[in-house]
């Protein structure tokens, strides 16, 4: 159990030893490519879908993989018998239904010790008929839920005029790239054959005979466990209208719509090397090509790329939320190494990281991009790799900052023209509100969120401006302007000014900023403070001073900081019992941007990190620190290796200068 931390920071030599030990860990785990790869798991609805698609398409899983998938699913079952939306969440009907089916598909018997509690929990919460919509949809693909019990996803929506506010092309790209293949699967009513296991699962999952279920009556039913996002009256009205359309849909228009959607899917596959933007679209595309041409090139390419989404860890095999987080992790790691002042003695490490980052920059737009609803890509960096090919604002910003940071320490710094391309893309991405979204400029009106049909994911309909993306872009623009002052100087100055105004407008009444991609107020406040400081905010700027006061007020007795993911849903700070190394690092990095006076909170935070570092240079495993769409936590394995030495180095210099 953690003890209250002493008031003073450790001796300088102790901090230096802690940093050196942490960098040894990073050096040991750097891959030959120069990248750092880590566990990007946590969501529990992904692996069951992988298992189901593999079974439906005949993709073989070797015995070791099947065993480790089973081990992971059993290890993540909650005490009540269910499974959560992610590994730290209470049980959901959505994920419990899918995890139960997956374990049976992996060969577990219905009489296994885990199975009866799972069935009992499901029965007590309405069974699969009360699942969130994505769960029902996938069960329908497995022939375990009738399509009559789904809200319609007609492919004809893609034939709407492009100027229409409700055109799917105006959605956030992750949303539209899930509903794109969904519409094909729904339009064709594709599902797995009803083999003996399917018939057995129908009996196990439902309280009444499958053939007697009133599917229409169950349509739209969602258990309280899965109702994180209320279904609006507008959504219900649209579903009613679409059901009417489905009863009268013409075969000719359906064929035309399916052909349009399949062409979009084909181009996405080619643009991403059959990786796809994310795991669910990847799985749905695999199913689609198996149905269209089971012996064709597209299905074979998808089958070959599927294992890229798997991560084999000590807890088993899981499916990740991306095929990797390598660019993101490596850009942070490179900046951390330089921040420690040890780049000259870690030159090989820095050089290899830079080569990897260099190779991942996207150097061309996708072909015929407007036809395929794609924005510009040239100059950006993706979350994972160039092959994936979807650049993101904050990944591009971190790529720029990493390249600028390591430039004095590598033999082949990124060419000025390559940096210019990245800066040009960031400038192009800025929204009218002054902020930056994720993959694209915001395309749709905010009221589209009222049509969110997912039940369990918030803010999925459009690509909003985010605190973290905006702050990262401000830092990149400001850092670039310092070193390259003559490229688009006026545009950069105007963009920084608008971005800073956006951040100031998003500061909450409690003086924190809400994060959307990390947990939650510690993460958002770190980004916003560093973004404002890069944009020119003074050390004694009230926004900075008040934000630092917020962080100090939430420092725990052990000297650390920690938040729970529940705060993302509640939109309020929910502390952990003990400090976490990652969140403590974020808080320290923010506090070090405050007024240059002696700060006991910084000293105590440094002491916390030093005292909790293990003898092998690592910090203990912690609660998940990543999140998406306010409800689903996700793991960033490398955060606990990268951020503590970074924060220790910055805080040590701050303490020495106080």
N, C-alpha and C positions, 0 to 999 in steps of 0.2 A: 504494500500500500504506500502511495506517495506521501511523503512528509511535507509539511509547510516548508517552503524554500527560504533559506536565509536571505537577508536583505541585500548583501553585496554580491557582485558578480565574481565568478572564479578568477583566479590569478591568470594573467595573460598567457602564461605558458600552458596552462590547463586548457584554455580555449583553443590555442594553436594545436595542441595534441588532438583535441576533439575534431577539429577541421581536417587535420591530416588523416586521421583514422577514417573519417567519412569519405574523403576523396579516394582512399584506398579501396573502399567498397565500390565506388563508382568506376574506378579503373578496372577492378576485377570483373564487373558486370557489363562493361562496354563490349559490344559485339564486334566481330571482325569488320563489319560494314562501317563502323564508327558510330553506330546508333545505340541507344538504350531502348530496349523493349521490355514491357512489363505487363502484368495482369490488368486487363481492362474489362474485367467481369463485374458481376454484382446483380444485374437484372436476372430474374428467374423465369421469365417467359421465353427467353431466346433458345436455350439448350433444348427444351421440349420440342420446339418447332424444328430445330435441326434434326432431332431424332425422327420426328414424324415425316419430314420431307425425305430423309434418307431411306426410310422404309417404303414410302409411297413410290419412290423412283427407282428402287433397287440398288441404291448406292450402299455398298458393303461397309460395315464398321468392323474393324478387327477386334479380336477378343479383348485386348488390353484397353482399347478405347472404350468399348462397351462397358467394361468393368469399371473404368475410372469415371465414366459418365454416371453410372449407377451410384458409385460411391459419393460423387458430388451431390447428386439429387437427394440421396438419403441423408447426407450430412446437413443439408439446408432445410430439411423438414422442421417445422416449428413443433413445439411441445404439444400444441392442440391438435396436431395431425395435418394441418394445412401448410401451404407455402405462401410466402409473401411476394409482393411485386419485385422486391429485391431481397438480398440475404439478411437484411436487418429489419425488414418490415413485418407487421402483423399479417396474418393470412388473408389471402384474396381468393374468391371463387375462380377468377380468371386463371391465376397461376396454379392453384391447387388442382383444377381440372386438367390442365396441360401437363403438369408434373406427374400426376397419377397415370395419365395415358402413356407418357414417355417411359416411365418405369416398366409398365406392362409391355410396351413395345421392345424394351431392352431385354426382356425375358424374365422379369420378376413375376412370380405367381400371385394370383389374386388372394391367396391365403397367407402371404407374407406378413410379418408382424407390423410393418409400416402401413399396410393397405387398409385394414379395418378402421384405424383412427382417421385416415384420410377420407374414407367413404362416409364415416360418421360426421366429420366436420362439414363435408360437402352437403350431406343431407340436411343438416341443421341450418344451412345458409341458402337453401333453395336449389342446390345442385347446379349443373351447367346451364340450366335455363336462366339462372340469375347472374351469369358471368358478364363482365364488361364486353363490349362489342367485339374487340379483337379476339378474345377467347372464343366466342361463339363462332366467329368467322373461321378460325383455324380448325375448330372441331368439325365444322361443316366440310372442310377440305379433307379431313380424316374420315368422313362419312359417319360422324358421331353426333351430328346436329343437322337438322333439315334446313335447307336454304330458305324454306318458307318462314322460318323463325328468325331470319336476318333482316335488318334494315337494308334497303336496296343500295347497291353501289353500281349503277348502270354505266357502262363505258360511253354511252352517248353524251355524258356530261363533257367529255373531251371535245365534242363537236360544237359546243357553244361558241358564239363569237368571241374572239380573243379579248375584245374590249369589255366583256361582261364582268362585273365585279365578282361573280361567283364562279368564274372559269377556274378549273383546278390549277391551271398554270400560274395563278396568282397566289397559290398557297406557298407556305414555307417548303423548301425543297424536300426536306425529310418527310413531311406529311404527304406532299403530292407524289413522291416516289414510292410511298407505301400504297396509297390509294390507286395509283396507276395500275400496277399488276393486280391489285384487289379487284378492280373493275373488270379486267379480263377474266379472272377466275370466276367472278360472280356472273358475268355475262355468259360464260360457257357452262356454268354450274359444274365445274370440275371437282371431282372428289375421288378418293382412293376406293378400290374395290371393297365390297362388303365380304371380307373373308371371315373365318371363324373367330379370330381375335376381335374384329370389329363387332361381331354379334355378341361376344362375351362382354366387351366393354360397354355396349349399350345396356346390357342387363345390370352391370355393376354401377354405372354412373347415374341411372335414372330410377326414381322411386316407382314409376309406372311403366307398363310395357311400352317400348319405343314406338310401336305402330299406333298406340292409342294417344300419344301426346298431342295436345292442341298447340301446335307450333305458333299459329297466328296469335293466340292469346298470350303466349310467353314473349312475343316480340317486344323489345324495348324494356323488358323486366331486368333490373340490375340490383344486385344485393347491396346493402348499405356498406359492406366491406369494400366494394369496388367503385363506389360512387364518390370519387374525388372531385369530379367535375359534373355539375348539374346539366342535364339535357334540357335545353331551352325550349320554350313553346315554339319558337321559329324552327328549330330543328325537327320537332315532332310534326309540324305542319309540312315541312319539306319532305319528310319521310312518307307522310300520307300521300302527297302528290306523286312521289316517285313510285309508290306501290301502285297507284292508279296507272302510271305510265307503264310499269312492268306488265300489267294485265293487257295492255293494248300495244305494246312495242312491236314494230314491224320487223320482219326478218331481214329485209334489205338494209335498213338503217343500222340494225344490230351488226350485220356483217361489216358494214363500212366502219362502224365505230371500233369493232374488234381489230380490224386491219390497221386503223390509225394507232390504236394503243400498242399493238404488237410492233409496229415500226418504231414507236417511241422506246419501247423496251429494248429492241435490237440495238438502237443507237446508244442507249445508256450502257449496255453491255460492252459495246466496242469502245466507248469513251473511257471506260474504267477497267479495261482488261478483264472483264467478267467478274470484277470484285463487287461492283455496285456501290451506291452511296452508303448503304448500311445493311445490317444483317437481315432484317425482315424482307426488304426488297430483294436481296440476294436469294433468299430461300424461295420467295414467290416466283422469281424469274426462273429458278431451277425447275420448279414444278411446271411452269408454263411451257418451257422448251421440251421437257419430257413428254408433255401431252401433244405438242405440235410435231415434234420430230425426235422420238426417243433415241434414234441412232445417228442424229445429226451432230454437226460441229459445235453448235451453240450449247447443247446439253452437255456434251463431253467437256467443253471448256468450263462450264459452271461446276461440274462435278470435280474437276481438277482443282478449282480454286476454293471449294468449300472448306477444306481443312485450314485455310489461312485464317479463318475466324475462330479457330479453337485455341484454347490456352490450357496447357497441362501444368498444373500446379500441385503443391503438396496436398491440397484438398480434393484433387481429382481433375477431370476435364470439364471445362465450361465453354460456352460460346460468348465471345466478347462483343461489346457494343460497336466496334469497328474492327477491321482486320488487324489494325495495330494503332498505337498512339505514338509511333516512333519519332515522327518529326517534332511533335509537340514536346515530348519528353526530352529529346536531344537538344532542342533549342533552349530549353530551360537549363539543362545540365551544362551546356557550353557557357551560358551567362553566369551560372553559379561558380564554375571553375575560375573564370576571369575575375569575378567579384572577390574571390578569396585571396587574390594576389599571387596565386601559385601557377598561373599559366606558363611562365617561363620555365618552371621545373616540371610541368606536365605537358610539354609541347607536343609529344606524340599523341597524347590523348586529345588535345585540342585540335590538332591537325586532322585526325581521323574524324572527329565530330564535324568539323567544318566541311570536309569532303562529302560526308553524308548529306549535310544540309544543302550544300551546293547542288548535289545531284537531284534533290527532290523538288527544286523550284520548277513550276509549270511554265513552259516556254512558248506555248501556243494555245490559242483559243480552240475549243472543240469545233469540229466541222459543222457548218450550217447551224450555228448555235441558236439563232432566234427561232428556227423551225422547231427545235427541240427544247425550247423554254429555258435555255441556258444563258447565263450572263457571261461577261468576259472572265477569262481565266489567266491570260498571259501575265506572267510576273509574280503570281501568287504561290503560296505554299499551302499544302493540304495538312490535315491532321496526321496522316500516316505516311503516304508515299506519293511520288509523282504518278505512278501507275493508277492509283485511285483517282487522281485528277480533279477533285472538287476542292479548289482553294477556299480558304476561310479567312475572314478579316484578322482575327487575333492570331491565328497560326502564321499568317503572312507577316504581321507585326513582330511576332516573336522571332521569326526567321530573319527579318531585317536586323533586329537588335542583336541576335546572336552573331550574325555575320559582321556587324560593326564592332562588336565587343572583341571578337577573336582576330580581327584584321591585323593588329600589330604583332600577333604571335604566330601567324601562319605564313607559309611561303607563297601561297596563291590566293590572296583575298579575293572576294567576289568582285567581279568587274563592275566599274561604275555604271555601265549601261544596264546591267542586271538589277542593280539597286534602283535605278531610275524606273525600270519597268514595275518593280514592286511598289514603289511610292506612287506611281501613276495609277495603279490599280486601287490602292487604298483611297486615293483622292476620288476616284470614280465611284467607289462603294459608299461614300458618305450619304446618309439619308437627309431628307429635308429638315428633320428636327435637330440636326447637328450630330446625331449619334451614328454608330455603326451597328448593323445587324451581324448575322453570322456569315452566310454564304453569298448573299445578294442584297441589293437595295430592297427595302420593303416594297412589295408589289400590290398588296391588297389592303382594303380598308380594315380598320380595327374591329368593326362590327362583325367581320367574318368569324371572329372567335366565338360569337354566340351560336354558331353552327357546328361547334366542336362535337363530333359524335362519339368520342373515344371513351367517355366516362371516367377514365383514370389518368389521363395526361393533360396537363394544363398548357396553355399558350402554344398550341401546335399549329394553328391555322395559318398564321403569317409569320414572316421573319421580322421580329421587333428589333429596335435599337436596344442594345444591352450595355450596362455599366462596364462590364469587363472588356467587351470588344472595343468600346469607345476608348477606354483608358489605355488599352494596349496600342491602339492606333495612334493616340496622342503621343505616347512615349516614343513610338517608332518615328513619327514625323519630326518630333522635336530633336531626337538623337541624330536623325539623318540631317536635319537642317544645320546642326552644329558642325558636322563634318563636311557637308556638301552644300554650302549656303547659296549656290547660284542656280539650282534646278527648281523651277516653278516656285520661286521664293514667295511671291504674293499669294498664290493659291494655297501653299502650305500654311502660311500665316493665317489666312482666313479660315482654313479648315480647323486649325488648332483653336482659334478663338471660338468658333461655333461648337466644337466638341467640348471645350471647357464649360461653355454655357449649358450644354446638355447635362454634363455631370453635376454642375451646381444645382440645376433644377431637380435632379433625381435624389439629392440628399434628403433623407427622411427627417422627421421632426425630432427623432432621438439622435440625429447627427451621424447615423450610420448610412451605408449604402447596401442595398440588397443585391446579393449575388444571384446569378441564375445558373451557373455552371459549376459552382463549388459551394460548399456548405460554410456559411451562407452570408452572414453579415461580416464575419471576419474576412472572408474571401473578397466580397464586394468592396469593403472599405479599404483593404490593402490596394486593390486595383485603382479605386477612385482617387485615393490620396496620392499615389505615385503618378497617376495620370495628370492630376491637377498641378502637382509640383513640376512635372515635365513641361506643362503648358505655361508655366511662369508664376504660379501661385507662390506667394511669399511664405516663409516659415511661420510667420505669425498671422497668416490669413485665417479668419474665423472658421472657415470650412475645415481647414487642416487642424487647427487647435481643438475644435469641438469634436472632430472625428477621433483624434487621439484620446480625448477625455472619455469618449464612448468606449474605446478599447480598454483603457485603464480600469474603467468601472466594471468590466467583465473579466478581469484577470482573476483566476482561481487562487485558492489558498496555497496550492503547490507551486505557484509562480507561472503556470502555463495558461493556455487558452484552449477551449474546446466547445464545439457546438454539435448538436444532434441534427440529423437530417429532418426530423419532424418540424423544425423551425422553418424549413422551406415551404412546407404546406401551410403552416399556421401564419407565416410571414411575421414571425416574432422570434427573438433570440431564445433558444432552448439550450442551456448549458449542459455539458457533460459533467460527470462527477469529478473526473481528473483531467488534467491537461493533456493535449495531444501535440506531438512534436510538429506536425505539419501546420496546424492552426496557430500554434505558438510562433512558428517561423513567419507566417503571414502577418501576425500582429506586430512582431518585432520589426519587420521590414517597413510596415506603415509607420510605427512610432518613430523610427529613425529618420523619417521625413519631417518630423515636427520640430518645434523650437529647440535650439542647441543648448539645452540646459541639462544638468544632471537629472536623470529620470530613474527613480528606483524601480519602476515597472520594467524597464529594459534590463536592468541588472538582474532582477528576479527571473525574467524570462530566459536570459542567457544561462543563469544557474540551473533552471529547469532543464534546458536542453543538455547541458553538460552532465547533470546528475542522472538523466534518464538514458543516456547513450550506453549501449552495452559494450562489453570488452572487445567485441569483434568489429566495433565501429558503426554498428547499426542501431536504429531505434526500434522499439517493440512495434508489432503490428497494432493498428488502430482501427477505430470506426471508419467507415467509408467517408471520404471527404469530397467526392465528386457527386454531381446531381444533374439531372436533366428534366425539364418540363415540370419542375416543382415537386414531383412525387417519387421519382425513381433514383435511388442512389447508385453510384457506380464507383468502381475502384480504380485509383491511379497508383499503381504499385511503386512507381519511381518517385512520387512526391516526397515520401519519407526519407529518401536517399538524397534528393536534390536540395530541398528547401532548407533543412537545418544547417548545413555548412554555409550556405549562402547567407542566412540570417545571422549566424554566429560571426561571420567575418564582418558584415556591415555593422552589427551591434558592438562588436569589440572595438572597431575604430571609433564609433560614436562614444563609447564609454571612455576610451583613452583620450578623446578630445574634450570631454566635458569638464 
